[in-house]
Structures are given as C-alpha cells and as structure tokens.
Amino acid sequence: MSLEELKDLTNLEENDVLLAVDWLDGNERVELLPTGKVVSVMLVF
C-alpha cells in the first residue's frame, strides 16, 4: 500500500500518516494483523 493510498483511506495529513506508519513499524503486534486491520488500528490512534 502506498503512502497516497494510506492518505486517501485515513484522511490524515502526510506527516500524520508517516507518524502512524512509523509507530506501526515499531509495533511487533502489527506483524500479526492483515493489512486491512493495520488501517483500522491507524484510525483508532
């Protein structure tokens, strides 16, 4: 999934998307979730 797709899905500013992706990349639990769930997790935060 590209950064543009993430921005469209989450309606976040690019910096916010990058912060969320950085947080998710550092979170081992993300490896257990399919891509669709990761977007949901990003929306929660």
PDB file of N, CA, C, O and CB in Angstrom:
ATOM      1  N   MET A   1       0.853  -1.189   0.000  1.00  0.00           N
ATOM      2  CA  MET A   1       0.000   0.000   0.000  1.00  0.00           C
ATOM      3  C   MET A   1       0.892   1.243   0.000  1.00  0.00           C
ATOM      4  O   MET A   1       1.838   1.354   0.779  1.00  0.00           O
ATOM      5  CB  MET A   1      -0.967   0.003   1.236  1.00  0.00           C
ATOM      6  N   SER A   2       0.566   2.155  -0.881  1.00  0.00           N
ATOM      7  CA  SER A   2       1.385   3.359  -0.993  1.00  0.00           C
ATOM      8  C   SER A   2       0.968   4.411   0.023  1.00  0.00           C
ATOM      9  O   SER A   2      -0.106   4.330   0.621  1.00  0.00           O
ATOM     10  CB  SER A   2       1.296   3.932  -2.401  1.00  0.00           C
ATOM     11  N   LEU A   3       1.827   5.389   0.205  1.00  0.00           N
ATOM     12  CA  LEU A   3       1.530   6.496   1.118  1.00  0.00           C
ATOM     13  C   LEU A   3       0.281   7.241   0.662  1.00  0.00           C
ATOM     14  O   LEU A   3      -0.536   7.654   1.485  1.00  0.00           O
ATOM     15  CB  LEU A   3       2.725   7.465   1.206  1.00  0.00           C
ATOM     16  N   GLU A   4       0.134   7.413  -0.657  1.00  0.00           N
ATOM     17  CA  GLU A   4      -1.048   8.109  -1.185  1.00  0.00           C
ATOM     18  C   GLU A   4      -2.319   7.344  -0.837  1.00  0.00           C
ATOM     19  O   GLU A   4      -3.326   7.948  -0.467  1.00  0.00           O
ATOM     20  CB  GLU A   4      -0.940   8.288  -2.716  1.00  0.00           C
ATOM     21  N   GLU A   5      -2.278   6.012  -0.953  1.00  0.00           N
ATOM     22  CA  GLU A   5      -3.447   5.194  -0.620  1.00  0.00           C
ATOM     23  C   GLU A   5      -3.782   5.318   0.859  1.00  0.00           C
ATOM     24  O   GLU A   5      -4.953   5.405   1.227  1.00  0.00           O
ATOM     25  CB  GLU A   5      -3.201   3.719  -0.986  1.00  0.00           C
ATOM     26  N   LEU A   6      -2.766   5.328   1.702  1.00  0.00           N
ATOM     27  CA  LEU A   6      -2.998   5.488   3.137  1.00  0.00           C
ATOM     28  C   LEU A   6      -3.625   6.842   3.436  1.00  0.00           C
ATOM     29  O   LEU A   6      -4.538   6.942   4.256  1.00  0.00           O
ATOM     30  CB  LEU A   6      -1.686   5.331   3.915  1.00  0.00           C
ATOM     31  N   LYS A   7      -3.134   7.881   2.772  1.00  0.00           N
ATOM     32  CA  LYS A   7      -3.682   9.220   2.987  1.00  0.00           C
ATOM     33  C   LYS A   7      -5.152   9.259   2.587  1.00  0.00           C
ATOM     34  O   LYS A   7      -5.975   9.854   3.283  1.00  0.00           O
ATOM     35  CB  LYS A   7      -2.882  10.272   2.191  1.00  0.00           C
ATOM     36  N   ASP A   8      -5.480   8.621   1.461  1.00  0.00           N
ATOM     37  CA  ASP A   8      -6.867   8.604   0.994  1.00  0.00           C
ATOM     38  C   ASP A   8      -7.762   7.837   1.963  1.00  0.00           C
ATOM     39  O   ASP A   8      -8.891   8.251   2.228  1.00  0.00           O
ATOM     40  CB  ASP A   8      -6.953   7.982  -0.408  1.00  0.00           C
ATOM     41  N   LEU A   9      -7.267   6.730   2.488  1.00  0.00           N
ATOM     42  CA  LEU A   9      -8.066   5.897   3.388  1.00  0.00           C
ATOM     43  C   LEU A   9      -8.286   6.549   4.744  1.00  0.00           C
ATOM     44  O   LEU A   9      -9.351   6.409   5.344  1.00  0.00           O
ATOM     45  CB  LEU A   9      -7.400   4.554   3.577  1.00  0.00           C
ATOM     46  N   THR A  10      -7.293   7.248   5.214  1.00  0.00           N
ATOM     47  CA  THR A  10      -7.353   7.769   6.579  1.00  0.00           C
ATOM     48  C   THR A  10      -7.720   9.240   6.663  1.00  0.00           C
ATOM     49  O   THR A  10      -8.071   9.733   7.735  1.00  0.00           O
ATOM     50  CB  THR A  10      -6.044   7.558   7.249  1.00  0.00           C
ATOM     51  N   ASN A  11      -7.641   9.953   5.527  1.00  0.00           N
ATOM     52  CA  ASN A  11      -7.907  11.395   5.518  1.00  0.00           C
ATOM     53  C   ASN A  11      -6.993  12.152   6.481  1.00  0.00           C
ATOM     54  O   ASN A  11      -7.392  13.159   7.066  1.00  0.00           O
ATOM     55  CB  ASN A  11      -9.365  11.660   5.876  1.00  0.00           C
ATOM     56  N   LEU A  12      -5.772  11.659   6.638  1.00  0.00           N
ATOM     57  CA  LEU A  12      -4.801  12.314   7.507  1.00  0.00           C
ATOM     58  C   LEU A  12      -3.814  13.107   6.661  1.00  0.00           C
ATOM     59  O   LEU A  12      -3.635  12.838   5.473  1.00  0.00           O
ATOM     60  CB  LEU A  12      -4.059  11.279   8.386  1.00  0.00           C
ATOM     61  N   GLU A  13      -3.187  14.074   7.286  1.00  0.00           N
ATOM     62  CA  GLU A  13      -2.110  14.785   6.612  1.00  0.00           C
ATOM     63  C   GLU A  13      -0.930  13.830   6.427  1.00  0.00           C
ATOM     64  O   GLU A  13      -0.800  12.850   7.162  1.00  0.00           O
ATOM     65  CB  GLU A  13      -1.684  16.053   7.418  1.00  0.00           C
ATOM     66  N   GLU A  14      -0.080  14.113   5.455  1.00  0.00           N
ATOM     67  CA  GLU A  14       1.032  13.204   5.154  1.00  0.00           C
ATOM     68  C   GLU A  14       1.913  12.954   6.370  1.00  0.00           C
ATOM     69  O   GLU A  14       2.311  11.816   6.618  1.00  0.00           O
ATOM     70  CB  GLU A  14       1.875  13.765   4.020  1.00  0.00           C
ATOM     71  N   ASN A  15       2.223  13.996   7.129  1.00  0.00           N
ATOM     72  CA  ASN A  15       3.074  13.818   8.312  1.00  0.00           C
ATOM     73  C   ASN A  15       2.410  12.909   9.335  1.00  0.00           C
ATOM     74  O   ASN A  15       3.083  12.102   9.977  1.00  0.00           O
ATOM     75  CB  ASN A  15       3.395  15.172   8.950  1.00  0.00           C
ATOM     76  N   ASP A  16       1.084  13.035   9.495  1.00  0.00           N
ATOM     77  CA  ASP A  16       0.367  12.179  10.437  1.00  0.00           C
ATOM     78  C   ASP A  16       0.396  10.728   9.975  1.00  0.00           C
ATOM     79  O   ASP A  16       0.550   9.812  10.782  1.00  0.00           O
ATOM     80  CB  ASP A  16      -1.084  12.654  10.601  1.00  0.00           C
ATOM     81  N   VAL A  17       0.246  10.527   8.666  1.00  0.00           N
ATOM     82  CA  VAL A  17       0.316   9.170   8.120  1.00  0.00           C
ATOM     83  C   VAL A  17       1.700   8.580   8.363  1.00  0.00           C
ATOM     84  O   VAL A  17       1.826   7.421   8.759  1.00  0.00           O
ATOM     85  CB  VAL A  17      -0.013   9.167   6.609  1.00  0.00           C
ATOM     86  N   LEU A  18       2.739   9.382   8.123  1.00  0.00           N
ATOM     87  CA  LEU A  18       4.105   8.895   8.330  1.00  0.00           C
ATOM     88  C   LEU A  18       4.346   8.549   9.793  1.00  0.00           C
ATOM     89  O   LEU A  18       5.000   7.551  10.094  1.00  0.00           O
ATOM     90  CB  LEU A  18       5.125   9.940   7.864  1.00  0.00           C
ATOM     91  N   LEU A  19       3.824   9.361  10.700  1.00  0.00           N
ATOM     92  CA  LEU A  19       3.972   9.068  12.126  1.00  0.00           C
ATOM     93  C   LEU A  19       3.263   7.769  12.475  1.00  0.00           C
ATOM     94  O   LEU A  19       3.793   6.950  13.226  1.00  0.00           O
ATOM     95  CB  LEU A  19       3.419  10.223  12.980  1.00  0.00           C
ATOM     96  N   ALA A  20       2.077   7.579  11.937  1.00  0.00           N
ATOM     97  CA  ALA A  20       1.324   6.353  12.210  1.00  0.00           C
ATOM     98  C   ALA A  20       2.056   5.138  11.649  1.00  0.00           C
ATOM     99  O   ALA A  20       2.128   4.095  12.298  1.00  0.00           O
ATOM    100  CB  ALA A  20      -0.094   6.443  11.614  1.00  0.00           C
ATOM    101  N   VAL A  21       2.596   5.279  10.444  1.00  0.00           N
ATOM    102  CA  VAL A  21       3.341   4.171   9.839  1.00  0.00           C
ATOM    103  C   VAL A  21       4.594   3.872  10.657  1.00  0.00           C
ATOM    104  O   VAL A  21       4.932   2.709  10.872  1.00  0.00           O
ATOM    105  CB  VAL A  21       3.720   4.500   8.373  1.00  0.00           C
ATOM    106  N   ASP A  22       5.280   4.914  11.111  1.00  0.00           N
ATOM    107  CA  ASP A  22       6.466   4.715  11.954  1.00  0.00           C
ATOM    108  C   ASP A  22       6.080   3.984  13.228  1.00  0.00           C
ATOM    109  O   ASP A  22       6.784   3.070  13.657  1.00  0.00           O
ATOM    110  CB  ASP A  22       7.138   6.066  12.293  1.00  0.00           C
ATOM    111  N   TRP A  23       4.963   4.382  13.838  1.00  0.00           N
ATOM    112  CA  TRP A  23       4.511   3.741  15.074  1.00  0.00           C
ATOM    113  C   TRP A  23       4.180   2.283  14.812  1.00  0.00           C
ATOM    114  O   TRP A  23       4.552   1.403  15.589  1.00  0.00           O
ATOM    115  CB  TRP A  23       3.286   4.472  15.657  1.00  0.00           C
ATOM    116  N   LEU A  24       3.473   2.029  13.707  1.00  0.00           N
ATOM    117  CA  LEU A  24       3.093   0.657  13.383  1.00  0.00           C
ATOM    118  C   LEU A  24       4.319  -0.191  13.071  1.00  0.00           C
ATOM    119  O   LEU A  24       4.384  -1.357  13.460  1.00  0.00           O
ATOM    120  CB  LEU A  24       2.126   0.636  12.200  1.00  0.00           C
ATOM    121  N   ASP A  25       5.296   0.392  12.368  1.00  0.00           N
ATOM    122  CA  ASP A  25       6.513  -0.349  12.038  1.00  0.00           C
ATOM    123  C   ASP A  25       7.260  -0.751  13.304  1.00  0.00           C
ATOM    124  O   ASP A  25       7.923  -1.788  13.332  1.00  0.00           O
ATOM    125  CB  ASP A  25       7.425   0.489  11.128  1.00  0.00           C
ATOM    126  N   GLY A  26       7.157   0.058  14.343  1.00  0.00           N
ATOM    127  CA  GLY A  26       7.852  -0.233  15.587  1.00  0.00           C
ATOM    128  C   GLY A  26       7.057  -1.122  16.525  1.00  0.00           C
ATOM    129  O   GLY A  26       7.527  -1.479  17.605  1.00  0.00           O
ATOM    130  N   ASN A  27       5.858  -1.477  16.111  1.00  0.00           N
ATOM    131  CA  ASN A  27       4.976  -2.260  16.971  1.00  0.00           C
ATOM    132  C   ASN A  27       4.915  -3.693  16.447  1.00  0.00           C
ATOM    133  O   ASN A  27       4.354  -3.940  15.380  1.00  0.00           O
ATOM    134  CB  ASN A  27       3.552  -1.631  17.034  1.00  0.00           C
ATOM    135  N   GLU A  28       5.484  -4.627  17.188  1.00  0.00           N
ATOM    136  CA  GLU A  28       5.586  -6.013  16.726  1.00  0.00           C
ATOM    137  C   GLU A  28       4.224  -6.649  16.471  1.00  0.00           C
ATOM    138  O   GLU A  28       4.108  -7.545  15.634  1.00  0.00           O
ATOM    139  CB  GLU A  28       6.345  -6.838  17.739  1.00  0.00           C
ATOM    140  N   ARG A  29       3.202  -6.200  17.178  1.00  0.00           N
ATOM    141  CA  ARG A  29       1.882  -6.806  17.022  1.00  0.00           C
ATOM    142  C   ARG A  29       1.325  -6.626  15.614  1.00  0.00           C
ATOM    143  O   ARG A  29       0.481  -7.406  15.171  1.00  0.00           O
ATOM    144  CB  ARG A  29       0.921  -6.215  18.030  1.00  0.00           C
ATOM    145  N   VAL A  30       1.794  -5.602  14.916  1.00  0.00           N
ATOM    146  CA  VAL A  30       1.294  -5.344  13.564  1.00  0.00           C
ATOM    147  C   VAL A  30       1.565  -6.530  12.641  1.00  0.00           C
ATOM    148  O   VAL A  30       0.795  -6.785  11.715  1.00  0.00           O
ATOM    149  CB  VAL A  30       1.937  -4.073  12.990  1.00  0.00           C
ATOM    150  N   GLU A  31       2.654  -7.256  12.889  1.00  0.00           N
ATOM    151  CA  GLU A  31       3.004  -8.399  12.050  1.00  0.00           C
ATOM    152  C   GLU A  31       1.922  -9.474  12.095  1.00  0.00           C
ATOM    153  O   GLU A  31       1.825 -10.293  11.181  1.00  0.00           O
ATOM    154  CB  GLU A  31       4.343  -8.986  12.489  1.00  0.00           C
ATOM    155  N   LEU A  32       1.116  -9.477  13.144  1.00  0.00           N
ATOM    156  CA  LEU A  32       0.077 -10.486  13.294  1.00  0.00           C
ATOM    157  C   LEU A  32      -1.219 -10.095  12.596  1.00  0.00           C
ATOM    158  O   LEU A  32      -2.130 -10.912  12.466  1.00  0.00           O
ATOM    159  CB  LEU A  32      -0.189 -10.734  14.757  1.00  0.00           C
ATOM    160  N   LEU A  33      -1.301  -8.858  12.151  1.00  0.00           N
ATOM    161  CA  LEU A  33      -2.536  -8.354  11.562  1.00  0.00           C
ATOM    162  C   LEU A  33      -2.443  -8.245  10.047  1.00  0.00           C
ATOM    163  O   LEU A  33      -1.398  -7.875   9.513  1.00  0.00           O
ATOM    164  CB  LEU A  33      -2.879  -7.004  12.152  1.00  0.00           C
ATOM    165  N   PRO A  34      -3.537  -8.568   9.349  1.00  0.00           N
ATOM    166  CA  PRO A  34      -3.568  -8.333   7.904  1.00  0.00           C
ATOM    167  C   PRO A  34      -3.610  -6.835   7.619  1.00  0.00           C
ATOM    168  O   PRO A  34      -3.920  -6.041   8.507  1.00  0.00           O
ATOM    169  CB  PRO A  34      -4.787  -9.040   7.259  1.00  0.00           C
ATOM    170  N   THR A  35      -3.306  -6.457   6.413  1.00  0.00           N
ATOM    171  CA  THR A  35      -3.192  -5.047   6.044  1.00  0.00           C
ATOM    172  C   THR A  35      -4.442  -4.249   6.389  1.00  0.00           C
ATOM    173  O   THR A  35      -4.329  -3.128   6.886  1.00  0.00           O
ATOM    174  CB  THR A  35      -2.907  -4.923   4.568  1.00  0.00           C
ATOM    175  N   GLY A  36      -5.610  -4.783   6.145  1.00  0.00           N
ATOM    176  CA  GLY A  36      -6.850  -4.064   6.431  1.00  0.00           C
ATOM    177  C   GLY A  36      -6.979  -3.706   7.895  1.00  0.00           C
ATOM    178  O   GLY A  36      -7.502  -2.645   8.234  1.00  0.00           O
ATOM    179  N   LYS A  37      -6.505  -4.583   8.766  1.00  0.00           N
ATOM    180  CA  LYS A  37      -6.574  -4.331  10.203  1.00  0.00           C
ATOM    181  C   LYS A  37      -5.609  -3.224  10.606  1.00  0.00           C
ATOM    182  O   LYS A  37      -5.893  -2.451  11.521  1.00  0.00           O
ATOM    183  CB  LYS A  37      -6.268  -5.610  10.989  1.00  0.00           C
ATOM    184  N   VAL A  38      -4.474  -3.146   9.927  1.00  0.00           N
ATOM    185  CA  VAL A  38      -3.489  -2.110  10.239  1.00  0.00           C
ATOM    186  C   VAL A  38      -4.100  -0.735  10.018  1.00  0.00           C
ATOM    187  O   VAL A  38      -3.891   0.172  10.823  1.00  0.00           O
ATOM    188  CB  VAL A  38      -2.216  -2.281   9.378  1.00  0.00           C
ATOM    189  N   VAL A  39      -4.851  -0.572   8.938  1.00  0.00           N
ATOM    190  CA  VAL A  39      -5.505   0.711   8.660  1.00  0.00           C
ATOM    191  C   VAL A  39      -6.487   1.032   9.772  1.00  0.00           C
ATOM    192  O   VAL A  39      -6.589   2.183  10.195  1.00  0.00           O
ATOM    193  CB  VAL A  39      -6.228   0.684   7.289  1.00  0.00           C
ATOM    194  N   SER A  40      -7.218   0.019  10.254  1.00  0.00           N
ATOM    195  CA  SER A  40      -8.164   0.239  11.346  1.00  0.00           C
ATOM    196  C   SER A  40      -7.437   0.685  12.607  1.00  0.00           C
ATOM    197  O   SER A  40      -7.901   1.582  13.312  1.00  0.00           O
ATOM    198  CB  SER A  40      -8.972  -1.037  11.624  1.00  0.00           C
ATOM    199  N   VAL A  41      -6.309   0.067  12.889  1.00  0.00           N
ATOM    200  CA  VAL A  41      -5.508   0.438  14.055  1.00  0.00           C
ATOM    201  C   VAL A  41      -5.037   1.876  13.919  1.00  0.00           C
ATOM    202  O   VAL A  41      -5.052   2.632  14.890  1.00  0.00           O
ATOM    203  CB  VAL A  41      -4.302  -0.513  14.223  1.00  0.00           C
ATOM    204  N   MET A  42      -4.618   2.258  12.717  1.00  0.00           N
ATOM    205  CA  MET A  42      -4.154   3.623  12.484  1.00  0.00           C
ATOM    206  C   MET A  42      -5.280   4.618  12.738  1.00  0.00           C
ATOM    207  O   MET A  42      -5.047   5.692  13.293  1.00  0.00           O
ATOM    208  CB  MET A  42      -3.618   3.776  11.048  1.00  0.00           C
ATOM    209  N   LEU A  43      -6.492   4.269  12.339  1.00  0.00           N
ATOM    210  CA  LEU A  43      -7.620   5.175  12.515  1.00  0.00           C
ATOM    211  C   LEU A  43      -7.951   5.359  13.985  1.00  0.00           C
ATOM    212  O   LEU A  43      -8.380   6.438  14.395  1.00  0.00           O
ATOM    213  CB  LEU A  43      -8.839   4.659  11.767  1.00  0.00           C
ATOM    214  N   VAL A  44      -7.756   4.313  14.785  1.00  0.00           N
ATOM    215  CA  VAL A  44      -8.038   4.402  16.217  1.00  0.00           C
ATOM    216  C   VAL A  44      -7.109   5.404  16.877  1.00  0.00           C
ATOM    217  O   VAL A  44      -7.522   6.159  17.757  1.00  0.00           O
ATOM    218  CB  VAL A  44      -7.899   3.026  16.887  1.00  0.00           C
ATOM    219  N   PHE A  45      -5.856   5.411  16.452  1.00  0.00           N
ATOM    220  CA  PHE A  45      -4.891   6.312  17.047  1.00  0.00           C
ATOM    221  C   PHE A  45      -4.887   7.623  16.302  1.00  0.00           C
ATOM    222  O   PHE A  45      -4.132   8.530  16.653  1.00  0.00           O
ATOM    223  CB  PHE A  45      -3.500   5.696  17.054  1.00  0.00           C
TER     224      PHE A  45
END
